[in-house]
Amino acid sequence: MTTSTDADRARRAVRAATRVLDHPLGSASLRERLDEVAAAAGAVADLDAPVDVYGGGVVADLERRVADLLGTEGAVFFPTGTMAQQVALRSWAQRSGRRGVALHALSHPQVHEADALVRVAGLEPVHVTTAPRPISAADVRALPEPVGTLMIELPLRDAGFVLPEWEELVEVTAAAHDSGAHVHLDGARLWECTTHFGRSLPEIAALADSVYVSFYKSLRGLSGAALAGPADLVEQARLWRHRYGGNVFQQFPAALTALDGLDRELPRLPSQVAHARLVAQALAQELSGPGAAVHPAVPHTHQFQVWLPHPAAVLGEAATRQAEQTGTALFTRPWREPGLPPGTACTEVTVAGPGLAWSEQDVRAAAREFLALVATVAAEGPPA
């Protein structure tokens, strides 16, 4: 079991490491984040322009930028993606007269939002599938009764950041529309999906009636999200944002870093996706054996899972020691034990800007070094 002390030590080790595949934002210092806001500000906005007050200003600039990028009629800024998606799904439910929301059992609202769709939005989640794969058109056609909305998470994070093929995505959205349901895309990580699909952001967004995107994940902003779609939905969403308490007095720090992310991080994502495939292949070669896996074998985005047949505590300690002793942080995210398969733990790997400097040989050497530390930690047994 990982304690808060273990987590703090792991964060310190990652911060001090001289070589990483990515810099998790949660390991940054206040000074570093403030410096990033200051650096971004002058590059993306007129600093003599009026500050935003309940929207407007740089927040409105960001909304227009997102709508243009996604090819939608409008977009509205939200402080969190959880709020943005609740507003979208309850708006479609109001229009359709159906409270049912079809979604994957591993989707973010079902796993990470404390049952908010039911308890706050008054909606009725319907699990389309529990299988660790994308939703299919057959899944949608097999629903026992009509729903108001189909929500599709792109990529499906908890199944390994997996995506359907483009033709499959077209078919599943068409199946939903044929049934009379609206389609909403949980696109928290939509920005990095274009490589796998071989399609532009507007082409992907056009398959759905609405789409949510995040600014603090791949774009590395401070916080915030946007809901994009038709103009009437956007205006309705502004009203519900106010009702949910999300019409914050000033949001310029988040908006500035989001605009900076669109300028700097978005163009880099295709190269990160391509390099993640090299990293994944090298890891698979070194970490092979019973119970070990890189999933998916060829990553769909610049993120993927690594599974190893050891307790999470052992793997986490080995990762921390590697960063402390060698300055190389191969695994920067926590390890967890899902329970199935038994005796196995997994972690998430992100290949961001710093990871582009890693060669195949670098990855393989770091993996061998990590395995040696795992053996050492495992031999020591549980701490006293």
N, C-alpha and C positions, 0 to 999 in steps of 0.2 A: 504494500500500500504506500502511495506517494504522499508524503506530508508536505505542509506549507514550507517547512525548512528545506526539504529536498527540492521543491520547486524554485525557491529563492536561490538556492545554490546553483541549480541548473541555469537559471536566467543569468546569473553573474558569469558563469562559465561561458555561455554563448556570447554575452556582451564582450568578454575579454578575448574571445577567439580571433585569430588573425585570418582564418580561412573558413568560410561558411558557404552553404548553397543558397541560403537566404538569410536576411536579417528580420526575424519576427518583430513586429511592431511592439508587441508586449514586453520585449526586452530593452526597449529604448528608454533613455532618461528624459526627464522633463526638459532639460536644456536642449537635448537633441531635437525633440519634437518642436519646441519653440523656435529653434534655429531654422527648422524646415519650413515652418509657417512664414517666417520673415523672408527666407530666400524665395519662397513661392510667390509671395505677395507682389513684389515689384515686377515679376515676370509675367503675371497673368491679369493684372488689374491696374487701373489708374488709382493710385493711392490718395489722390486728392478728390476722388469722387465721393459722394455721400455714402455713409455707412448704411447697411441694410437695417430696416426696422420692420419686423414681422414680414419678411420677404422683401422683394425689390432689390435694387442694387446688384451686388455681385451674386446674390442668390438667384435672381431672375436671369442674370447672364448664364449661370450654370444650367438652369432649366432649359433655356433656349438651345444651349450647346448640346444637351442630351437629346432633346427632341430632334435636332438636326442629325445627330449621329445615328439615331435609331430610325429615322424616317417616319416619325409619328407626328400627329398634329400638335401635341403638347406634352409637357412633363411638369411634375410638381415635386419639389424637394421635401423630404421627410427626414426627421432626426434619426430614425431607425428603420431597418427593413421590415422588422416585425410589424410595426405600425403601418407601413406602406402596404404590405400584403393583406393585412386585415381589412384595411379600407377598400382595397381593390376587390377582394372576394365578397365583402358584404355589399358593395355597390352592385356587382353583377347579380348577387342573390336577390337584391331588391328589384332589379329590372326583370329578372326571369321569373320571380315568384317561387324559386326553388332554393332552399337553404343548404341542400347537399353540395359538398365540394369533394370531387373525386381527386385523390392524390396518392402518392406512393407512401407506404407505411414507413419508409426511411426518410421521407422528406423533412425539411427543416421545421415546419410547423408542428409536425408530429413528434419529433425527437427533442427539439431544443427550445420550445416556446411555452412550456408549462401549461399546455392545453388551452392556450389563449383563444383559438378559433371557437371553441365551445363556450368557455367561461366569459369571454369579453365580447366577442362578435356574435355569439348566438348562432353559429353555423353548425352544420352536421358533417364532419369528415367521413368520407367513404373510402376505404382503402382499396385502390385498384389492384395492387399486388403487394406481396411481402417479399418477393424474390429480389435478390441484390442485382438487379438489372434495370434498364430503363423501361418505362411503361410502353406497352405495345398497343396497336390498334385493336388487336383481338381482345386485350384486357378491357378496353373501353367498351367494345361492343358486347362484352359479357356482363356488364354491370346489370344488376337485377332490376333497377328502376332508374328513371331519369334523374340527372343532377343539374344544378344550375351552372356549375363551372368545373372545368378540368384544370388543375394546376400541375405544371410540369417543371421540375427543378432541373436546370441546365447549368453545369453538370450535376449529377446526383452525388453529392459529396460523400455521404455515409456509405455508399456502395463502392467507393474508390474513385470519385470524380469521373464517373462514366457518362458517356453520351450515346444516344442512338445514332445510327447512320442517318444521313440527310433524308433519304427516301422514307425511312421509318418515322422520322419526325413529321414529315409531310402527311403520312398516312394517319398517324395518331391524332394530329390536330384536325384533319378532315373528318375522322370518325367522330370526334367530339362535336364538331360543328353540325355534322349530319344528324346527331341525336338532339340538337337544339341547345347544346351547352355552349357557354362562352369558354374561351381558352385564355388562361393567364400563365405567363412564364415567370417562374422564380429564377431570375437571371442575375443573382448576386455575383456570379462569376461568368456572366455572359460574355464579357469582354474577350476572354481567351478561347472562346468556342469557335471562332471563325476558321482557324487552321484545320480542325477536325472536319468541319462541315464543308469547307471549301466554298463558303458563302459569306457575303458581307453582313454586317450588323443589321441594316435595313431589311435584307432578305429574310433573316432569321426572325426579326421582330414582326414582320408582315404576316407570319403564320398565326399569330395570336391576336387577341383583342386588347391585351394589355401586357406590360412587361415591367418588372422591377429590376433595378440595377443597384449595386453597392459601390460606394466610393472608397471604402477603407480596406478592402481585401486586396485584390490585385493592383488597384490603383494607388494604394498606400496613403490614402487621405486620412484625416483625423477621425472622421465619422460621417454618417449620413448616407442617404439613399435617394433614389428618385423613382417615381411611378410614371410611366409613359403610356400614352394611348390617345384615343380620340378626345377632341376638345371638351365635349360635354362630360366625359368621365373625369377629366383632369379638374374641371371646375367643381364637380361633385366631391372629388377627393380633397380639394382645398377646404371645403366645408367640414368634411369629416376629420381632416387633420386638426382643425380648430377644436372640434368636439372631443378629440382624443387627447388634447393638451399638447399637440405637437407643433403649434404655431409659435415657435420660440422667438423671443424678442430680437436677438441678433445671432446669426449663424455664419458670420463672415469667415472665421478661422476654418471651419469645415468646408465651406464653399471654395475658399482660396486653394486649399490643398487638393480638393477634388478637381478643380480646373487644372492645377499643376499636374495631377496624375493623368488627366486626359491628354495633356501636352507631352509629358515625358514618359510615362509608364505604358500607356496604351500602345504606342508604336513598337515598343520592345517585346510585347507579349508573344508575337509569332516566333521570334528567335528563342525565347525561353521555352516555348512548347517544343520546338525542334530539339533543343539541347536536353530537355527532360527525357527525351527518348534515348539519347546516348547514355545519360546517367542511369536510367532504369535498366538498360541492357547490361551495363557494367556491374551494377549492383546484383542483378540476377545471376550473373556468372560467378560472382564471389560468394554470395549468400545462399547458394543452392544447397539442397538437401531436404530430407523429410520435414515437412511442416513449414518450410521456408517458401516465400513467394513474393514477387513484385506484382502488384495488381493495380490497373491492368498491365499486362506484359509490355504493351506499347501504350504509353500514357495518351489519353485523349486531350489533356490540357497540360499545363506545366506543373501539375500536382498529381500525386499517386500515393498508393499505400505500400508499406513494407510489412510483411508478416514473418515472425521468427518464433521457433518453438522454445521459448523461455519465458519466465515470469516478467511482467512489466517492470517490477522493481529492479531486477537484474539488468535488463536492457537500459533502463533509465540511468542507473548508476554507471554503467559502462559508457554511455554517451556523455555523461557529465565528466567522467575521468578523462575521456579522450580529449575533450575541449580543454580541460584544466592542464593536462600533462603535455599535450602536443600542440595546442593552439588551433587544432582542426575540429570543427563541430560538424560532423557528418549528419547527425540527426538532431534537429533543434526543437522538435515538437514532442509533447508527452507521449509515452507509450501507454496503451490500455489493453485490458483483457476482456474481449466481448463475451467470453464463455464458450463460444463455438468458433472453430474447433477447440476442444479442451487443451490446456497447456500451451496456448499460443497467444502472443500479444502482437499488436500492430501499432504503427505510427504513420503519420502523414509526412510526405516529403514534398517540399516546394523548391523548384529550381527557378530562382529569381535572378536579378542582375548579377550579384556576386558569383552565382553558380556558373555563369557563362565562361569564367576563366578556368574552370576545372576541365582537364583532359580526361579521357577514358582511363589513362594510367593513374591519374590522381584519385579518381573515384575508386578504382580497384585497390590501390594501396591503402586508402582510408578505410575501406570495408574490411580488409584483412587485419588492419590494426584494431578496428572495432571488435572483430570476432575474438581476437586474442584477449582483449579486455573483458569480453563477456565470459570467456572461459575462466579468467582469473576471479572475477566477481562471483561466478557460480560456485567455484571451488571454495570460496571463503564461507559460503553458507549464509543464512539470514543474520542480520546484525543482532548483537546482544541486546 
